[in-house]
Amino acid sequence: MPLVANSDLPAFQRLEEEGETIVPRDAAVTQDIRELHIGLLNMMPDAALEATERQFFRLVGEANQIAQFYMHPFTLRELPRGPEGRAHVDRYYETFDDIKAQGLDALIITGANVTQPDLALEPFWQPLIEVIDWAYANVTSTLCSCLATHAVMEFRYGQKRRHMGFKRWGVYSHRVVDRHHPLTLGVNTRFDVPHSRFNDVSRAQFETAGVHVLAESDTAGVHLAVSEDLFRIVFFQGHPEYDTVSLLKEYKREVMRHVRGEREDYPPLPENYFTRRIQAILEEHQTQVITARAHGGPIPTLPESLIIPSLDNTWHDTAEAVINNWIGKVYQITNKDRRLPFMEGVDWQDPLGLKG
């Protein structure tokens, strides 16, 4: 069902150009279709701010529910931003006070870049706790992505993420371990998910916290899990929202960081992402870059035109299915006439009716 262009956010035009169904606000208000209002707490840095909007908006818009989706992006003022990022937020984003006043049916919280060795030292730590505590009491379900998952596991469940000593980076095969949970119904029992992280919360930590694991990888660990009530909080450790080219763009950024001297080593290739032919092209490019740096010559351009046509997306359909299931349950639980109070008539010990 369609996204409603409830603001002038450029993401709506970009998605419409990609073929997504976008309904203008003035047309939406004439349709007798139920609304769902979904918040997006976008904590990504400026370089990824707009791409992250499009990625999550796209997944929500492709959900096959009979509803109009109103997206409400907001961020935390404690996150550092440059002039362009700040201008984008000031023009297109809502404030957390606005969000609290209007209410939400569901909330998505993105990852973020970290600068401190401990999450609790990050400037966004306390504001993020405030948002999640509010959402836990006032929003039907909150979906946490990557860093947000690690933060919630630490401050709500006392399970601190652990640095792996390396970056888990690439596309990894996962399997569904609970095929009867509403979020995994109709989902491929094996599917891929991109990961990009140095830290991990293990299966043992999720289980110690009483959090229910739904899908995991033998290599990359737990990807999908749900809180002890089986719905109020949904946890992603991977990045199913990624575009086909997201890991390529990240690899390119890391190569340029090496060129500028911001990282000493040349970045490894993301695992299970490039074909052997593309790996060979990138290894040759690496040799050219290292030689150019050593001799002070011009840095060769990454041959993206040769790479992009060979990239496969092996995760989006499953991501869409999980988000579809998630939004479907939000739709069933929330009050169709007014988003708040949503808890009337909901047994939060068994919100999905799985024990009946």
Steps between C-alpha positions, in 0.01 A plus 500: 500500500616852433720738688339839547716801412407681821793742462737638234772252599705425183490128579141484376591632154801268476288198587230600252767524230602144591144381438367497856138605556490840670167672568486880540359615832202678342402180318555282806255695716220431251546122522310297755806294598639449847821683586805358671751749638856369525789691651858477375761603753785553254831506685720441197774753415446762232652292219242225550208708631290519183588150376382355831170686466442349158601149607256479790225697324525256209460194723198649674342613173530153352315338789177345371253638751184698441622826648654833417847533649595836644870516581628731774879542494675656797847492651688589817647848528798358689625326184772705328402628155652728240323798345329298224384225734371751752317693226337177376385410851375850576298515178354152474510328840261519791606549861468236768253730677287498183520121486390462861210739453370329186570139595619213281381154408853367458858622518821411315836595654806493274861435582755774561872566484672474836806689622541367854623161629183465708149571371407662830757773428343598170323841501185339363481236776258668743280656227472160331395340828231766535364423153498124555340527843228723357447261211480198729211663685326668207576325170371160395837372378852637454744357246865550596775479240863407576635764743151558639474127574830511688391805699168347607664172592740689726280750682177295518642150539852555636664317208794700364613438148847356450764614253585213268853621426412535131222632280222262405444633151317343209191297410428188707258211485247474786240246600167543676507323837136571591275446198176555697553853623282754314807695385644198318183356349542470126866601519764296318641253750848589374582853389787748476560815704779758469701573816741783571615514862792454738285401796265213579229395742511121513216250504590418861460866595162527328383183674629616840293814455190296414504634144372251243724427200320458167781484242876461513811422297769244575754766405343836583299401808151616597328734259130503597361480854200626699448615857364268767140598418578388142418830329551828690864527387640345182878469468712500183877454521546500123393752238217352289407854395825539301484582131677272253791749483523589869795274578678619185458862610629411844800323348572806285489726809747274678735501200493881501568504872811293427600738222467798738701322767206463738546123516835327472391173339329461166139389563417133439220411261154444649439126521261314267411819312718528190536240226845352440537717191422815695735394778777473242418847366508646851825325587655653189360840601652455846841439345461814290398710802791379712744564215361848438528591868856371517608709201284805561300441183127559437268259680305283253122520511308199628349335188140506626356473147657155473393392848138610549344288220646187663364565849212282619243582766419177687335648809236759407207264443539344845546840662178610333320189629613557860401869491168402344432259787608761755274772361214252468512427872526870585191553283308232690594622847469878468179694545372591154328819619787645705855378539499578871414336729607190308519269801128471562403136470855378432646230726866601502597167655378344175432783249493272197273238656760225464417336833129464440 
